[in-house]
C-alpha cells in the first residue's frame, strides 16, 4: 500500500471505505497524534484504511499567490512518513486548485468524502472548517455525516501548560531558536533536508569539515549554532550545525553548515537530513583563528553530550 499519492484519479478500491481526517498536519505535532490515534481506532473498527487528506499546495498559496507565506515545517514526503509512523495507511496530498476551493462544503463532502473515498467515518478537531469561504464547520459536518450514515468523531484540542499545541506555536518556537521546546511538541525532532553543495572549505582546513546545505524547502531555524544528528546508513551521527554568516572571516552570506562529528566521507551532491536537538549559542565574531578553533572544539564536545543524551532516550 502506498504511503502518499497526489491524485484521486482511479482511486484504488482497497483504499475505500475507511476513516478519513482532513487537514494540513504540518509538522505532525502532539495534537495531530491525538487525532491520528482516533483515526486509526476508527479505521480498525471498520476494518478499513486510515486516510489523511491534505493539500499541496496549501489553499492560502492558491488564493493569495502574491502573498509571501511562511515556509512549512515539513515537506509532503516527510509529513507522510511521520503520519505513517503513527499508523496512517495513506496520505492524499491533493493538488489544490481554484476548482477545489470553489466547491461548497456540501459539494466537497459529496464528491471527495462519499463519491471518491467512500468514507465510513470522519475524524476532525473542533475548529475544523471546509468548503468555499470555509463556511462548513463541525456542526455542518455532523449533519452531513448523519444524513449519509457516516460516523463523526470530534477530537478535543491538545493543550499543555502554555496553551493549545498547534503548528503555529511550533513555528513560533523554531523562529525563536527554542528547538528543545519545539521538539517537545512534535512527534519527532525537527529536521531539515538539503542538497550538499560546495563551500569555501574553511572548516576542512581547521579540521572540522562542513556540508553546506542548499535547496531547503522547510523553515530554517534562526542564526546560531545547534546540536543535531544526521542519519547515515542505519545509524545516526552527531552533528554541529552553524546557521548564518561567518563574521570572523568577514563573510556576510548566510549558510547552513553541518559538521558530522567523528565521521569521514564525501557528501557532495547528496541529500542530507539534518535533525535539530538543541541550540548552543549565537553566531559571533572571534578575535583570532585560534579563538575560533577553541570554540569549535567546545561546540563539538557539547554536541557529543547532547547526542548521547538523545541516543539514550531512543533505546
KASUL-V262953 format. One record per backbone hydrogen bond with DSSP energy under -0.5 kcal/mol. NH is the residue of the N-H (numbers start at 1). CO is the residue of the C=O. If there is no record, write none. Layout:
# KASUL-V262953
NH;CO  NH;CO
This chain:
# KASUL-V262953
5;91  11;8  15;12  16;13  17;117  18;117  19;49  20;121  21;51  23;53  28;25  30;185  33;29  34;30  35;31  36;32  37;33  38;34  39;35  40;36  41;37  42;38  43;39  44;40  45;41  46;42  47;43  47;44  48;43  51;19  51;49  52;90  53;21  53;51  54;52  54;92  56;94  61;58  62;58  63;59  64;60  65;62  67;64  69;67  72;217  79;75  80;76  81;77  82;78  83;79  84;80  85;81  86;82  87;84  88;83  89;50  90;50  91;3  92;52  93;5  93;91  94;54  94;92  95;6  96;94  101;97  102;98  103;100  108;104  109;105  110;106  111;107  112;108  113;108  114;109  115;110  116;111  117;112  118;114  119;113  120;18  121;18  122;151  123;20  124;153  126;155  128;125  130;136  132;103  134;131  135;132  136;130  141;137  142;138  143;139  144;140  145;141  146;142  147;143  148;144  149;145  149;146  150;145  151;120  153;122  154;152  155;124  155;153  160;163  165;158  166;164  170;166  171;167  172;168  173;169  174;170  175;171  176;172  177;174  178;173  179;177  182;178  183;179  184;180  185;181  185;182  186;182  186;183  187;28  192;274  194;272  195;214  196;270  197;195  197;212  205;201  206;202  207;204  208;203  211;258  212;197  212;210  213;211  213;256  214;195  217;193  217;215  219;72  222;174  224;243  225;281  226;241  227;278  228;239  229;275  230;237  232;235  235;232  237;230  239;228  240;259  241;226  242;257  243;224  243;241  244;255  246;251  249;246  250;247  251;246  252;250  255;244  256;213  257;242  257;255  258;211  259;240  259;257  260;258  261;238  261;259  263;260  269;196  270;267  272;194  274;192  275;229  275;273  276;190  277;227  278;227  280;225  281;225  292;288  293;289  294;290  295;291  296;292  297;293  298;294  299;295  300;296  301;297  302;298  303;299  304;300  305;301  306;302  307;303  308;304  309;305  310;306  311;307  312;308  313;309  314;310  315;311  315;312
